[in-house]
Amino acid sequence: MNKRIYLSSPTMHGEEMKYIEEAFATNWVAPLGKNVDEFEREVAAYLGVGHGAALVSGTAALHMAVKWFGVTQGDIVFCTDLTFAATVNPVSYEGGRQVFIDSEPGTWNMCPLALKAAFQKHPHPKAVIVVHLYGVPARIDEIKEICSEYNVPLIEDAAESMGALFQGRQTGTFGDVSILSFNGNKIITTSGGGMLLSDDPLAVEKARFWATQSREAFPYYQHEEIGYNYRMSNIVAGIGRGQLRHLDEHISKKKLIYEKYREAFVDLPIKMNPYHEDSEPIFWLSCMTIDAGYKVTPADIAGELAKVNVEARPIWKPLHLQPVFADRDFVTVAENPITDDIFARGICLPSDIKMTDEEMNMIINMVRRLFV
């Protein structure tokens, strides 16, 4: 059987064990401890944001962000349409209703013009949640400006884009509250985990409070608000501290993978996932679309690669097409939805930084043979 080549799997280095062993030696194996404190500090310092709260997942961080901005029953939240459901599910946790915003073709991310149109249709949303898809920054400057114009808070989902820059500034620092994910397939991993980030210390303090079962400062257990068991463990945070030391290395390798695909397919009816000229993506996943009308389909590519145990996946299915959100509004300014088109013609290619040159060449040649 051929060795499995994954879309994006964890890459461990060894430093992780140093922090894990320290936690064992000091018996800090329960939630919280030195690793959690230091991981929060180190991630915030790397990005250039004031404060961070380490949590069990990026989804938990999004939940705390949605709760912080007071989303309750019936409140509208504008959300990126082309993303994983975890980005928007927390809106439903608090009883809110998502309004999905179409993408723009230049980055595949939330379209500022469609966002403007959404404000005209629904003037009083409680928040906007924007995603940097596949490690490519959105037009976050324009989106932030629109949110400021309408005095609506911006939640920035940088789960897929840690280390990416827009106009020289790190993603994860533009939102009023931002989030990261350290899931096993992300640019760095803690096996599972996430972080809420903000320059507002009160937002981070409240997230930590809710995430620790909303336990009040009494000598006995007193709870005046509903809480959650969302805090990251000291062991998991130790993995993250070791991984963080290799973030720049991981980003460099992701960029090389993207460039190799781009150069290999330049003469084919293929377009790699695009990006804004003022951005520096991390290309968490290298993705492509097949030119409209061409006989080869994304399913053809995935099927061919599967024959040799290579993982490829469709682009995220737009959330306005998901059955669970069938009754939600969708706003576009395009004649035909951009997200639908990307989904129909797109595929995520293997982007694992442990791939050898030989393995990449095999994948490239298999894709090319379908077109020539």
C-alpha positions in Angstrom: 0.0 0.0 0.0 1.3 3.5 -0.8 2.1 5.8 2.0 -0.8 8.1 2.7 -0.2 11.7 1.7 -2.4 14.0 3.6 -3.9 17.4 2.8 -2.2 18.9 5.9 -1.1 16.8 8.8 0.8 17.7 12.1 4.5 18.2 11.8 6.3 17.7 15.2 9.9 18.7 16.0 10.8 17.5 19.5 10.9 20.8 21.4 7.2 20.1 22.3 8.4 17.4 24.7 10.5 19.8 26.7 7.4 21.7 27.7 5.3 18.6 28.2 8.0 17.1 30.5 8.2 20.3 32.4 4.5 20.2 33.1 4.8 16.5 34.2 7.8 17.3 36.5 5.9 20.1 38.2 2.6 18.1 38.3 0.8 20.8 36.2 -1.1 18.4 34.0 -4.5 19.8 34.8 -5.9 22.8 32.9 -3.9 26.0 33.3 -0.4 26.4 34.5 2.9 28.0 33.2 2.6 26.7 29.7 -0.9 28.2 29.2 0.3 31.6 30.6 3.4 31.6 28.4 1.7 30.3 25.3 -0.8 33.1 25.6 1.9 35.7 26.0 4.1 34.3 23.2 1.3 34.1 20.6 0.1 37.6 21.5 3.7 38.9 21.2 4.3 37.2 17.8 1.2 38.7 16.3 1.5 42.1 18.0 -1.8 42.0 19.8 -2.4 42.9 23.5 -3.9 39.8 25.1 -4.8 36.2 24.4 -6.9 33.5 26.1 -6.0 29.9 25.3 -9.0 27.7 24.8 -9.9 24.2 23.8 -10.7 25.1 20.2 -11.1 27.9 17.7 -14.8 27.2 17.9 -14.8 27.9 21.6 -12.9 31.1 21.0 -15.6 32.2 18.4 -18.3 31.3 20.9 -16.7 33.5 23.5 -16.4 36.3 20.9 -20.0 36.1 19.9 -21.1 36.0 23.5 -18.8 39.0 24.3 -20.6 41.2 21.7 -24.0 40.3 23.2 -25.5 38.2 20.5 -28.8 36.8 21.7 -32.0 35.3 20.4 -32.9 36.6 16.9 -29.9 38.9 16.5 -28.4 39.1 13.0 -24.7 38.4 12.4 -23.1 38.9 9.0 -20.8 35.9 8.2 -18.4 34.8 5.5 -20.2 32.3 3.3 -17.2 30.3 2.0 -15.9 28.7 5.1 -16.2 25.8 7.5 -19.4 25.7 9.6 -17.4 26.1 12.8 -17.0 29.8 12.0 -20.7 30.4 12.2 -22.1 27.7 14.5 -21.5 29.8 17.6 -24.0 32.4 16.4 -26.6 29.7 16.7 -25.3 28.7 20.1 -26.5 32.1 21.4 -29.7 32.1 19.4 -28.5 34.5 16.6 -29.2 34.3 12.9 -26.5 34.3 10.3 -26.7 36.4 7.1 -24.2 35.0 4.7 -22.1 37.3 2.6 -20.8 36.3 -0.9 -17.1 36.2 -1.7 -15.1 38.4 -4.2 -13.0 36.6 -6.8 -9.7 38.4 -6.0 -9.2 36.5 -2.6 -12.2 34.2 -2.4 -13.0 36.0 0.9 -15.9 38.2 2.0 -16.8 40.8 -0.6 -16.8 44.4 0.8 -19.4 45.4 -1.8 -21.7 42.6 -0.7 -21.1 43.5 2.9 -22.2 47.1 2.1 -25.3 45.7 0.4 -26.0 43.5 3.5 -25.9 46.6 5.7 -28.4 48.3 3.5 -30.7 45.3 3.7 -30.2 44.6 7.4 -29.1 47.9 9.0 -28.5 46.6 12.6 -26.5 43.5 12.8 -24.9 42.6 16.1 -21.5 41.8 14.6 -19.6 40.8 11.5 -17.5 37.6 11.3 -14.8 37.6 8.6 -12.6 34.6 7.6 -9.1 34.6 6.0 -9.8 31.5 3.8 -7.0 28.9 3.3 -4.4 31.3 4.7 -5.1 34.1 2.3 -6.0 37.5 3.9 -9.4 39.1 3.1 -9.7 42.7 2.1 -9.7 43.3 5.8 -8.9 47.1 5.6 -12.1 47.7 3.6 -14.2 45.4 5.7 -12.9 47.0 8.9 -13.7 50.4 7.5 -17.3 49.4 6.7 -17.7 48.0 10.2 -16.4 51.2 11.7 -18.8 53.3 9.5 -21.8 51.3 10.9 -20.3 51.0 14.4 -20.6 47.3 14.4 -17.9 45.1 16.0 -15.6 42.9 13.8 -14.8 39.3 14.7 -11.8 38.1 12.8 -11.5 34.4 12.2 -7.7 33.8 11.5 -7.9 30.1 12.2 -6.5 29.3 8.8 -4.1 32.3 8.5 -1.8 32.6 11.5 1.3 34.3 10.2 -0.3 35.9 7.1 0.1 39.6 6.6 -2.1 42.3 5.1 -0.3 45.6 4.4 2.5 44.4 6.6 0.2 43.6 9.6 -0.6 40.2 11.0 -4.0 38.7 10.5 -5.6 38.2 13.8 -4.9 41.8 14.8 -7.6 43.6 12.8 -10.7 42.5 14.6 -12.1 44.0 17.7 -11.8 40.3 18.8 -9.9 37.7 16.8 -9.5 34.0 17.0 -6.9 31.3 16.1 -7.1 27.6 15.7 -4.4 25.0 16.6 -6.3 22.0 15.3 -4.2 19.1 14.0 -4.2 20.3 10.4 -3.4 24.0 11.0 0.0 25.8 10.4 1.0 24.9 14.0 -1.0 22.6 16.2 -1.6 21.8 19.9 -3.5 18.7 18.7 -6.6 20.7 19.4 -7.0 24.2 20.8 -7.6 27.8 19.9 -7.1 31.3 21.2 -9.2 34.4 21.6 -7.2 37.6 21.0 -7.9 41.3 21.6 -6.3 44.6 22.5 -9.2 45.0 24.9 -8.2 43.4 28.2 -11.8 43.2 29.4 -12.8 41.0 26.4 -10.0 38.5 27.1 -10.6 38.6 30.8 -14.3 37.9 30.3 -13.5 35.0 27.9 -11.3 33.4 30.5 -13.9 33.8 33.1 -16.7 32.2 31.1 -14.3 29.5 29.9 -13.5 28.6 33.5 -17.1 27.8 34.3 -17.8 31.4 35.3 -16.5 30.7 38.8 -16.7 33.8 41.0 -13.9 34.9 43.3 -15.3 33.2 46.5 -13.7 30.6 48.8 -16.6 28.3 47.8 -18.0 27.6 44.3 -20.3 30.4 43.3 -21.7 31.0 39.8 -23.7 34.0 38.8 -23.5 33.4 35.0 -23.5 30.2 32.9 -20.0 29.1 32.2 -18.1 26.7 30.0 -15.3 24.2 30.3 -13.3 25.8 27.5 -9.8 26.5 29.0 -6.7 24.9 27.3 -4.8 22.3 29.3 -1.2 22.9 30.4 -0.1 19.8 28.5 -1.7 21.0 25.2 -0.2 24.5 25.7 3.2 22.9 26.0 2.8 21.4 22.6 1.9 24.8 21.2 5.0 26.5 22.8 7.2 24.0 21.0 5.3 24.4 17.7 5.4 28.2 17.8 9.2 28.1 17.5 8.7 26.5 14.0 5.9 28.7 12.7 8.0 30.7 10.3 9.6 27.5 9.0 6.2 26.0 8.4 5.0 29.1 6.5 8.1 29.1 4.3 7.4 25.5 3.3 3.7 26.1 2.6 4.7 29.0 0.3 7.1 26.7 -1.6 4.4 24.2 -2.1 2.0 26.8 -3.5 4.7 28.2 -5.9 5.6 24.7 -7.1 2.0 24.0 -8.0 1.5 27.4 -9.6 4.6 27.0 -11.8 3.7 23.5 -12.7 0.2 24.4 -13.9 0.8 27.7 -15.5 0.1 26.3 -19.0 -3.1 24.5 -18.0 -6.7 25.7 -17.7 -6.1 26.0 -13.9 -6.0 29.0 -11.6 -4.4 28.8 -8.1 -6.2 30.4 -5.2 -5.7 34.2 -5.7 -4.5 36.8 -3.2 -4.4 40.6 -2.8 -1.2 42.3 -3.9 -0.9 44.0 -0.5 -1.0 40.7 1.3 1.5 37.9 2.2 -0.6 34.7 2.5 0.7 31.6 4.3 -1.1 29.3 1.8 -2.3 26.9 4.6 -3.9 25.0 1.7 -2.9 25.3 -1.9 -6.1 25.3 -3.9 -7.1 25.6 -7.5 -10.1 26.1 -9.8 -10.5 24.6 -13.2 -11.5 27.1 -16.0 -15.2 27.1 -16.6 -16.5 24.7 -19.3 -13.5 22.4 -19.2 -14.2 18.7 -19.2 -12.0 17.8 -16.2 -13.8 18.2 -12.9 -12.5 18.5 -9.3 -13.9 15.1 -8.6 -11.8 13.7 -11.4 -8.7 15.0 -9.8 -9.6 13.8 -6.3 -10.5 10.4 -7.7 -7.2 10.0 -9.6 -5.1 11.0 -6.5 -7.1 8.7 -4.3 -5.9 5.8 -6.4 -2.4 6.3 -5.0 -3.6 7.1 -1.4 -3.3 10.9 -1.8 -5.8 13.1 -0.1 -7.5 16.0 -1.9 -10.8 17.7 -0.9 -13.4 19.9 -2.3 -13.5 23.6 -1.5 -15.7 24.4 1.5 -19.3 24.0 0.5 -20.9 27.5 0.8 -22.9 27.8 4.0 -25.9 29.3 2.3 -26.2 25.9 0.5 -26.0 23.9 3.7 -29.3 22.3 4.7 -29.0 23.4 8.3 -28.9 27.1 7.1 -31.5 26.8 4.4 -33.7 29.6 5.9 -30.8 32.1 6.3 -30.4 35.1 4.0 -27.5 35.3 1.5 -26.3 38.6 0.1 -24.4 38.9 -3.2 -23.8 41.7 -5.7 -22.8 39.3 -8.5 -25.1 38.0 -11.2 -24.2 34.5 -10.1 -22.9 33.8 -6.5 -19.1 33.7 -6.5 -19.0 31.1 -3.7 -21.1 28.7 -5.7 -18.8 29.0 -8.7 -15.6 28.5 -6.6 -17.2 25.4 -4.9 -18.2 24.0 -8.3 -14.8 24.4 -9.9 -12.4 24.2 -7.0 -10.3 21.6 -5.1 -7.8 21.7 -2.3 -4.5 20.0 -3.2 -2.2 18.1 -0.9 -0.3 20.8 1.1 1.5 18.8 3.7 4.9 20.3 4.5 6.4 16.8 4.9 5.8 16.0 1.3 9.1 15.1 -0.6 9.9 16.6 -4.0 9.3 13.1 -5.4 5.8 13.0 -4.0 5.0 16.5 -5.2 6.2 15.7 -8.6 4.1 12.6 -8.7 1.0 14.6 -7.7 1.7 17.3 -10.3 2.2 14.7 -13.0 -1.0 13.0 -12.2 -3.0 16.2 -12.4 -1.2 17.3 -15.6 -2.1 13.9 -17.3 -5.8 14.7 -16.9 -5.4 17.9 -18.9 -2.9 17.0 -21.6 
